[in-house]
Amino acid sequence: MHLKEDVQSRLAWAAYFTIGTGLLAPWNALLTGIDYFAAVFPGKPMDRLFTVTYLPACLSVLLLLLRFKITFLTPQVRIVNSFIGFALIMLAIPTLDLFNLGPRPPASGDTSSAFFPAVLSATIVIGAFDGLCQGAVFADVAALPPKFTQAVVSGTACSGFLVSILRISSKALWAEEQRDTGFPGLRASTELYFLAAALLSLGCAAAYGLLLPRLHAVQQLRRGEGHVGMPAELHVMQAGPKAHTLTDPLDQQHTAAMSGKVQIGDPGPERSMSGAAGVQSGPGDEEDALLLSLQSSRSCEVEHDLERTAVPPEADQRMMLFRSCWKRLWPLCSGLLITYIITLSIFPGFLAEDVENKVLGDWYPILLISAFNTSDLVGKLLPASSQSWRKGPNDHSRFHLQRIARAWLSFAISRILFIPAFICASFVATPPFVMFLLTILLGASNGLVTAGLMLGGPEMLDPGMEDAGEGILVISLISGLLVGALAGFLWLL
């Protein structure tokens, strides 16, 4: 594509932002459409059921991809096909609903209806596609400048915001019809809502599969970073004999002698002439013999060392790579785990089902979820997350990065105060503005901490460690989501 590099860079940023938006669009579509699913399956905690079906599938796929190297699943194959799968599932849910047409909610709470297991199965498939796609996206941008990582992270927050706007717009568009006809109006608004989410997923597939490969600036950045794929100790092993430099003078002399460039113990012209005349050599011959003996012994030792440093099996290499990544990233991984345990124990379950307001009615949970998504987006766009990783002229690189990572971890731990705050809100008739304030603070802090922790990954990894390192970060994030979602069931007690 013949465009200026700065224009291509902006296009690439926009493409990665769009990809981040589409990455969680199906998940947010399910959560924000909770009013529709609550009407279809009354009395069922659908938001919590979505979480405990979606997240295990996502986590399982991520673990399988990290444990086994599947060569045909290249990043492009994983990302493009996952977005196409997202679009098909988003279209499948309203299509399945066509088999349940009627003036009332089709299942009416009867979980024996085919629509109920079909929706949960679709959620599992979405989770599997997310696991297939998310690690590849973050590994891809980790090899690029940090602004592209922030583009993806900000896009994931924009996903919730955009889906919330779509849901509010579609619900408002059919508000009058919903008042007149009831469920058919709600169904019509939901069909439009899922159609928009499907189109967004297809746009993401086009952005990654068609636009980014045509941007020369992106391809140049990818080639410039290099993809080694292993820590330094594995490079030494794979380098083989070339990695062993013979620094000992005896080794160097022996090597030169074997190549014919230097004669060990060369007697010089006079000794050669005397040897040719049959004259007995002096004591230097004994020294030469001793030197040759030492060289032979040293050569055997070098060969033995090379055998001991043979390249380990591929599975062992991957485990060494993961251990190396974990040693560097454990504060970030712990921070992501704690952050999402706290967030998911409150959002969306408590906000979607455990609060009510007679004035706002079924708009109340939708507006609360929208407030969370909006503040989450603002938190991820704040410059503090990226500026915190900038090193000053007197900062020691490794120490500075570890200090920042632990500061973000402390911030993540401090968010535990939200749990008693929402517990108090659940036992007291909390006014809506207080609940909105708590929700906004929860979302903004979630976005800020997530961006800060995810942006630290590329800074703390060496080139070539992106795939494993970002995979570990995503697994930590998904694990936090899963544990937090399970903790969300405690609100039902």
Secondary structure as GFF3:
##gff-version 3
##sequence-region A 1 493
A	DSSP	alpha_helix	5	23	.	.	.	ID=ss1
A	DSSP	alpha_helix	25	32	.	.	.	ID=ss2
A	DSSP	alpha_helix	34	40	.	.	.	ID=ss3
A	DSSP	alpha_helix	46	67	.	.	.	ID=ss4
A	DSSP	alpha_helix	75	97	.	.	.	ID=ss5
A	DSSP	three_ten_helix	98	100	.	.	.	ID=ss6
A	DSSP	alpha_helix	115	142	.	.	.	ID=ss7
A	DSSP	alpha_helix	146	173	.	.	.	ID=ss8
A	DSSP	alpha_helix	175	181	.	.	.	ID=ss9
A	DSSP	alpha_helix	183	206	.	.	.	ID=ss10
A	DSSP	pi_helix	207	211	.	.	.	ID=ss11
A	DSSP	three_ten_helix	212	214	.	.	.	ID=ss12
A	DSSP	alpha_helix	216	225	.	.	.	ID=ss13
A	DSSP	alpha_helix	232	239	.	.	.	ID=ss14
A	DSSP	three_ten_helix	240	243	.	.	.	ID=ss15
A	DSSP	alpha_helix	249	258	.	.	.	ID=ss16
A	DSSP	alpha_helix	268	276	.	.	.	ID=ss17
A	DSSP	alpha_helix	284	308	.	.	.	ID=ss18
A	DSSP	alpha_helix	314	346	.	.	.	ID=ss19
A	DSSP	alpha_helix	349	353	.	.	.	ID=ss20
A	DSSP	alpha_helix	363	381	.	.	.	ID=ss21
A	DSSP	alpha_helix	384	387	.	.	.	ID=ss22
A	DSSP	alpha_helix	397	414	.	.	.	ID=ss23
A	DSSP	three_ten_helix	415	417	.	.	.	ID=ss24
A	DSSP	alpha_helix	418	427	.	.	.	ID=ss25
A	DSSP	alpha_helix	432	460	.	.	.	ID=ss26
A	DSSP	alpha_helix	466	488	.	.	.	ID=ss27
A	DSSP	three_ten_helix	489	492	.	.	.	ID=ss28
###
